Amino acid sequence: MATGSDFDLVIVGGGIGGVICLKYAKDAGLKTLVLERRERIGGLWRDLPSWQDIQFRK
Ligand SMILES: Cc1cc2nc3c(=O)[nH]c(=O)nc-3n(C[C@H](O)[C@H](O)[C@H](O)COP(=O)(O)OP(=O)(O)OC[C@H]3O[C@@H](n4cnc5c(N)ncnc54)[C@H](O)[C@@H]3O)c2cc1C
């Protein structure tokens, strides 16, 4: 079993914030672990109703 010392970075939460942190960590070559308490990633964005548009800023 992996331990915390096997990683450069541990991210708690697999919401959009955690996923973006993971992208930058991987780009930087860091060995990274994401801990997500639920059975899937996406956080709040996974739970938005289908009628809810997601708006992005450039
Ligand atoms: C109705 C609604 C509409 C929105 N519309 C927009 C929009 O149009 N554009 C926009 O930019 N934003 C929008 N937002 C806001 C956006 O959804 C949030 O800012 C964004 O989801 C926050 O991402 P996050 O990763 O920080 O948190 P979250 O999405 O909340 O993810 C946190 C994750 O961490 C996990 N977690 C929590 N505690 C632990 C723990 N102890 N151990 C392990 N895992 C844990 C949770 O299970 C979850 O998966 C909207 C929000 C709502 C409610």
The ligand as an SDF file (V2000), in Angstrom:
LIG
                    3D

 53 58  0  0  0  0  0  0  0  0999 V2000
  -26.0180   25.9730   -8.6860 C   0  0  0  0  0  0  0  0  0  0  0  0
  -24.5410   26.2970   -8.8840 C   0  0  0  0  0  0  0  0  0  0  0  0
  -24.1340   26.8380  -10.1080 C   0  0  0  0  0  0  0  0  0  0  0  0
  -22.7930   27.1620  -10.3260 C   0  0  0  0  0  0  0  0  0  0  0  0
  -22.4270   27.6710  -11.5320 N   0  0  0  0  0  0  0  0  0  0  0  0
  -21.1380   27.9680  -11.7800 C   0  0  0  0  0  0  0  0  0  0  0  0
  -20.7300   28.4830  -13.0670 C   0  0  0  0  0  0  0  0  0  0  0  0
  -21.5310   28.6730  -13.9580 O   0  0  0  0  0  0  0  0  0  0  0  0
  -19.4060   28.7570  -13.2600 N   0  0  0  0  0  0  0  0  0  0  0  0
  -18.4840   28.5570  -12.2670 C   0  0  0  0  0  0  0  0  0  0  0  0
  -17.2990   28.8230  -12.5040 O   0  0  0  0  0  0  0  0  0  0  0  0
  -18.8530   28.0760  -11.0480 N   0  0  0  0  0  0  0  0  0  0  0  0
  -20.1390   27.7890  -10.7750 C   0  0  0  0  0  0  0  0  0  0  0  0
  -20.5090   27.3200   -9.5330 N   0  0  0  0  0  0  0  0  0  0  0  0
  -19.4980   27.1920   -8.5020 C   0  0  0  0  0  0  0  0  0  0  0  0
  -18.6410   25.9530   -8.7410 C   0  0  0  0  0  0  0  0  0  0  0  0
  -19.4910   24.8300   -8.8380 O   0  0  0  0  0  0  0  0  0  0  0  0
  -17.7130   25.8210   -7.5590 C   0  0  0  0  0  0  0  0  0  0  0  0
  -16.9620   27.0110   -7.4140 O   0  0  0  0  0  0  0  0  0  0  0  0
  -16.7370   24.6620   -7.7980 C   0  0  0  0  0  0  0  0  0  0  0  0
  -17.4320   23.4450   -7.9650 O   0  0  0  0  0  0  0  0  0  0  0  0
  -15.7950   24.5430   -6.6070 C   0  0  0  0  0  0  0  0  0  0  0  0
  -14.8910   23.4990   -6.9040 O   0  0  0  0  0  0  0  0  0  0  0  0
  -14.0320   22.8300   -5.7730 P   0  0  0  0  0  0  0  0  0  0  0  0
  -13.1910   21.7650   -6.4140 O   0  0  0  0  0  0  0  0  0  0  0  0
  -13.3370   23.8820   -4.9820 O   0  0  0  0  0  0  0  0  0  0  0  0
  -15.0960   22.2100   -4.7560 O   0  0  0  0  0  0  0  0  0  0  0  0
  -16.1500   21.0240   -4.9700 P   0  0  0  0  0  0  0  0  0  0  0  0
  -16.6990   20.9930   -6.3540 O   0  0  0  0  0  0  0  0  0  0  0  0
  -17.1220   21.1760   -3.8320 O   0  0  0  0  0  0  0  0  0  0  0  0
  -15.2940   19.6920   -4.7720 O   0  0  0  0  0  0  0  0  0  0  0  0
  -14.7780   19.3210   -3.5190 C   0  0  0  0  0  0  0  0  0  0  0  0
  -14.5180   17.8180   -3.5540 C   0  0  0  0  0  0  0  0  0  0  0  0
  -13.8280   17.4490   -2.3640 O   0  0  0  0  0  0  0  0  0  0  0  0
  -14.3880   16.2580   -1.8470 C   0  0  0  0  0  0  0  0  0  0  0  0
  -14.0910   16.2440   -0.4210 N   0  0  0  0  0  0  0  0  0  0  0  0
  -14.5740   17.0740    0.5410 C   0  0  0  0  0  0  0  0  0  0  0  0
  -14.0580   16.7810    1.7280 N   0  0  0  0  0  0  0  0  0  0  0  0
  -13.2190   15.7200    1.5190 C   0  0  0  0  0  0  0  0  0  0  0  0
  -12.3890   14.9610    2.3860 C   0  0  0  0  0  0  0  0  0  0  0  0
  -12.3080   15.2230    3.7110 N   0  0  0  0  0  0  0  0  0  0  0  0
  -11.6510   13.9470    1.8540 N   0  0  0  0  0  0  0  0  0  0  0  0
  -11.7260   13.6840    0.5150 C   0  0  0  0  0  0  0  0  0  0  0  0
  -12.4960   14.3680   -0.3510 N   0  0  0  0  0  0  0  0  0  0  0  0
  -13.2360   15.3770    0.1580 C   0  0  0  0  0  0  0  0  0  0  0  0
  -15.8670   16.3490   -2.1910 C   0  0  0  0  0  0  0  0  0  0  0  0
  -16.4840   15.0870   -2.2130 O   0  0  0  0  0  0  0  0  0  0  0  0
  -15.7980   16.9730   -3.5920 C   0  0  0  0  0  0  0  0  0  0  0  0
  -15.7030   16.0170   -4.6230 O   0  0  0  0  0  0  0  0  0  0  0  0
  -21.8320   26.9640   -9.2890 C   0  0  0  0  0  0  0  0  0  0  0  0
  -22.2590   26.4030   -8.0650 C   0  0  0  0  0  0  0  0  0  0  0  0
  -23.5850   26.0690   -7.8690 C   0  0  0  0  0  0  0  0  0  0  0  0
  -24.0210   25.4380   -6.5410 C   0  0  0  0  0  0  0  0  0  0  0  0
  1  2  1  0
  2  3  1  0
  2 52  2  0
  3  4  2  0
  4  5  1  0
  4 50  1  0
  5  6  2  0
  6  7  1  0
  6 13  1  0
  7  8  2  0
  7  9  1  0
  9 10  1  0
 10 11  2  0
 10 12  1  0
 12 13  2  0
 13 14  1  0
 14 15  1  0
 14 50  1  0
 15 16  1  0
 16 17  1  0
 16 18  1  0
 18 19  1  0
 18 20  1  0
 20 21  1  0
 20 22  1  0
 22 23  1  0
 23 24  1  0
 24 25  2  0
 24 26  1  0
 24 27  1  0
 27 28  1  0
 28 29  2  0
 28 30  1  0
 28 31  1  0
 31 32  1  0
 32 33  1  0
 33 34  1  0
 33 48  1  0
 34 35  1  0
 35 36  1  0
 35 46  1  0
 36 37  1  0
 36 45  1  0
 37 38  2  0
 38 39  1  0
 39 40  1  0
 39 45  2  0
 40 41  1  0
 40 42  2  0
 42 43  1  0
 43 44  2  0
 44 45  1  0
 46 47  1  0
 46 48  1  0
 48 49  1  0
 50 51  2  0
 51 52  1  0
 52 53  1  0
M  END
$$$$
